[in-house]
């Protein structure tokens, strides 16, 4: 019986390093996309603030953070 156990352990596949590398790469790309999307969102808000100040228009309410897709969560609002 101990020979069967030793045989089973020796035939066991090694850790799937390729799968780990693929998952890490997908996670890294998704994280970069989210970061750049947030940077682009912040840049657009800054441009909107500058345009509002340039035309001396009334204060606008803009989202301080991106709203989520959940209906119960409301985005914070800031006065410009």
C-alpha positions, 0 to 999 in steps of 0.5 A: 500500500505504501508503494501505491502512495509513493507512485501517486505522489510521484505521478502528481502534476506539478504546480501549473505555473503557466496558469498562474502567469496568465491569471496574474497578467489578466489581473495586471492589465485589468488593474492598469485599465481601472487606474487609467480610467480613473485618471482620465475621469479626474482630468475631465473633472479638472477641465470642467472646473477650469471651464466653469471658472473661465466663464464665471458661470454658476457653481456646478455640482459634479460628482466627487467620485465615480458613481457605482452601478448599484442603485442604492449607492449615491455619489458624493457631490461637490460644489465648484 
